[in-house]
């Protein structure tokens, strides 16, 4: 199996991005993603033995943000193309790289190193992939539609947990399955520290 760690979008942000996708889809034939399958990546684990997934869950369960941080606010704003707008391969929505978000990504990275998972070598630069772009795809109409958008602010995410996901292919379709949720802040009263989950998410066609 392949694993990755990420933050899920709230329903409010998801609806806003869904409306964005619907408004821009007519202007370019891209491989648009369903907003239900957009996430803010924290760490790509890669291939991992299915019988050892609990070791990853156990390590991630030790992560907690400092008690001085009561909430995590992640503004979602801006649009862009990678590697650039002249030869784009990915269309994305921006994610503000706040200090606490960088701290969380760093904690995930360093915590999983004890399992032999390679550390990140590039600076953490989060974003939400909206669509992938094929070569020679006309984009002039899309560029114009983006310029005409009334706003490029799409809400603020305030998650209470981060999640471990499994990715794979089922019936020739990419699929993400949530493995477990982990609270961002210390829990009180002896409550369960993480929640296993089994919901699956299919990518939009």
Secondary structure, 3 states (H helix, E strand, C coil): CEEEEEEECCHHHHHHHHHHHHHHHCCCCCEECCHHHCEEEEEEEEECCHHHHHHHHHHHCCCCCCCCCCCCCEEEEEEEEECCCCCCCEEEEEECCCHHHHHHHHHHHHHHHCCCCCCCCCCCCCEEEEEECCCCCCCHHHHHHHHCCCCCEEEEECCCEEEEEEEEEECCEEEEEEEEEEECCCCCCCCCCEEECCCEEECCC
